[in-house]
Amino acid sequence: MKEESPVPTPVILGIDDLRPLPWTTRIARSSDEGIKLLQEHRDSFIDELWLDHDLGGDDSILPVVTLMEEAAFNGRPFRIGTVFVHSANPIGAETVVRSLTRWDYQVRRATV
């Protein structure tokens, strides 16, 4: 009898300062941690990336968005199935959606 190969665990990353996001496989709580998290997964496929705009104090998701935009500009976008933006800040969330959509990332607004 032939053994079935195991189904790989989806890679679901989250960047959010407060929400638990229990379905994620890894979570970052600041933009600096988020950048490190994305860089760790640079050469692998990310099934889902969940982004919050406001990350506490003066921190926001914009440094992460800039990293993703620069990667796409340089011809090496991050390989991500879907980016979900789940911010309570409608203007910030729309900025993220618009910026990443411009670089052909698949982006959706979501509620958590």
C-alpha positions as a Markdown table, in Angstrom:
| # | Residue | x | y | z |
|---|---|---|---|---|
| 1 | Met | 0.0 | 0.0 | 0.0 |
| 2 | Lys | 1.3 | 3.4 | -0.9 |
| 3 | Glu | 1.8 | 6.0 | 1.9 |
| 4 | Glu | 0.1 | 9.3 | 1.4 |
| 5 | Ser | 2.4 | 12.3 | 1.7 |
| 6 | Pro | 1.5 | 14.6 | 4.5 |
| 7 | Val | -0.4 | 17.8 | 3.7 |
| 8 | Pro | 1.9 | 20.7 | 4.4 |
| 9 | Thr | 0.7 | 23.1 | 7.1 |
| 10 | Pro | -0.3 | 26.5 | 5.6 |
| 11 | Val | 2.0 | 29.4 | 6.4 |
| 12 | Ile | -0.3 | 32.1 | 7.8 |
| 13 | Leu | 1.5 | 35.2 | 9.2 |
| 14 | Gly | 0.0 | 38.0 | 11.2 |
| 15 | Ile | 1.3 | 41.5 | 12.1 |
| 16 | Asp | -0.9 | 43.1 | 14.7 |
| 17 | Asp | -0.1 | 44.7 | 18.1 |
| 18 | Leu | -3.1 | 43.5 | 20.0 |
| 19 | Arg | -5.3 | 40.9 | 18.4 |
| 20 | Pro | -4.5 | 37.2 | 19.2 |
| 21 | Leu | -5.1 | 36.0 | 15.6 |
| 22 | Pro | -5.2 | 32.3 | 16.7 |
| 23 | Trp | -5.3 | 30.9 | 13.2 |
| 24 | Thr | -1.9 | 32.3 | 12.3 |
| 25 | Thr | 1.2 | 30.1 | 12.4 |
| 26 | Arg | 3.4 | 33.1 | 13.5 |
| 27 | Ile | 2.6 | 36.6 | 14.7 |
| 28 | Ala | 4.6 | 39.8 | 14.9 |
| 29 | Arg | 3.6 | 42.7 | 17.3 |
| 30 | Ser | 5.5 | 45.6 | 15.6 |
| 31 | Ser | 6.6 | 46.7 | 12.2 |
| 32 | Asp | 10.2 | 45.8 | 13.0 |
| 33 | Glu | 9.1 | 42.3 | 14.0 |
| 34 | Gly | 6.9 | 42.1 | 10.9 |
| 35 | Ile | 9.9 | 43.0 | 8.7 |
| 36 | Lys | 12.0 | 40.3 | 10.3 |
| 37 | Leu | 9.1 | 37.8 | 10.0 |
| 38 | Leu | 8.7 | 38.5 | 6.3 |
| 39 | Gln | 12.5 | 38.3 | 5.7 |
| 40 | Glu | 12.5 | 34.9 | 7.4 |
| 41 | His | 10.0 | 33.7 | 4.8 |
| 42 | Arg | 11.6 | 35.5 | 1.9 |
| 43 | Asp | 12.1 | 32.3 | -0.2 |
| 44 | Ser | 9.0 | 30.4 | 0.7 |
| 45 | Phe | 5.3 | 30.7 | -0.1 |
| 46 | Ile | 3.1 | 32.5 | 2.4 |
| 47 | Asp | -0.5 | 31.3 | 2.2 |
| 48 | Glu | -2.0 | 34.3 | 4.0 |
| 49 | Leu | -0.6 | 37.5 | 5.5 |
| 50 | Trp | -2.8 | 39.4 | 8.0 |
| 51 | Leu | -2.0 | 43.1 | 8.4 |
| 52 | Asp | -3.2 | 45.7 | 10.9 |
| 53 | His | -2.5 | 49.3 | 10.1 |
| 54 | Asp | -2.0 | 50.8 | 13.6 |
| 55 | Leu | 0.6 | 48.9 | 15.7 |
| 56 | Gly | 0.6 | 51.0 | 18.8 |
| 57 | Gly | 2.1 | 54.4 | 19.6 |
| 58 | Asp | 3.7 | 55.9 | 16.5 |
| 59 | Asp | 4.2 | 52.5 | 14.8 |
| 60 | Ser | 2.2 | 51.4 | 11.8 |
| 61 | Ile | 2.3 | 48.7 | 9.1 |
| 62 | Leu | 3.8 | 51.2 | 6.6 |
| 63 | Pro | 7.4 | 50.0 | 6.9 |
| 64 | Val | 6.3 | 46.5 | 6.1 |
| 65 | Val | 4.2 | 47.8 | 3.1 |
| 66 | Thr | 7.3 | 49.7 | 1.9 |
| 67 | Leu | 9.4 | 46.5 | 2.1 |
| 68 | Met | 6.8 | 44.6 | 0.1 |
| 69 | Glu | 6.6 | 47.4 | -2.5 |
| 70 | Glu | 10.4 | 47.6 | -2.9 |
| 71 | Ala | 10.5 | 43.8 | -3.4 |
| 72 | Ala | 7.9 | 44.0 | -6.2 |
| 73 | Phe | 9.7 | 47.0 | -7.7 |
| 74 | Asn | 12.9 | 45.0 | -7.8 |
| 75 | Gly | 11.2 | 42.2 | -9.6 |
| 76 | Arg | 11.1 | 39.8 | -6.6 |
| 77 | Pro | 7.7 | 40.3 | -4.9 |
| 78 | Phe | 7.0 | 38.2 | -1.8 |
| 79 | Arg | 5.1 | 35.1 | -2.8 |
| 80 | Ile | 1.8 | 35.5 | -0.9 |
| 81 | Gly | -1.5 | 33.9 | -1.7 |
| 82 | Thr | -3.7 | 36.6 | -0.1 |
| 83 | Val | -3.0 | 39.7 | 2.1 |
| 84 | Phe | -5.8 | 40.5 | 4.5 |
| 85 | Val | -6.0 | 44.0 | 5.9 |
| 86 | His | -8.0 | 44.0 | 9.1 |
| 87 | Ser | -7.6 | 47.5 | 10.5 |
| 88 | Ala | -10.1 | 49.5 | 12.5 |
| 89 | Asn | -8.5 | 52.6 | 10.8 |
| 90 | Pro | -10.4 | 52.9 | 7.5 |
| 91 | Ile | -8.1 | 55.4 | 5.9 |
| 92 | Gly | -5.0 | 53.5 | 6.9 |
| 93 | Ala | -6.5 | 50.2 | 5.7 |
| 94 | Glu | -7.4 | 51.7 | 2.3 |
| 95 | Thr | -3.9 | 53.1 | 1.9 |
| 96 | Val | -2.5 | 49.6 | 2.5 |
| 97 | Val | -4.9 | 48.0 | 0.1 |
| 98 | Arg | -4.3 | 50.6 | -2.6 |
| 99 | Ser | -0.5 | 50.4 | -2.2 |
| 100 | Leu | -0.2 | 46.6 | -2.3 |
| 101 | Thr | -2.8 | 46.2 | -5.1 |
| 102 | Arg | -0.8 | 48.5 | -7.2 |
| 103 | Trp | 2.1 | 45.9 | -7.1 |
| 104 | Asp | -0.2 | 43.0 | -7.9 |
| 105 | Tyr | -0.5 | 41.5 | -4.5 |
| 106 | Gln | -3.9 | 39.9 | -3.9 |
| 107 | Val | -5.4 | 42.1 | -1.1 |
| 108 | Arg | -8.7 | 41.9 | 0.7 |
| 109 | Arg | -10.3 | 43.9 | 3.5 |
| 110 | Ala | -11.3 | 41.7 | 6.4 |
| 111 | Thr | -12.8 | 41.9 | 9.8 |
| 112 | Val | -11.5 | 40.1 | 12.8 |
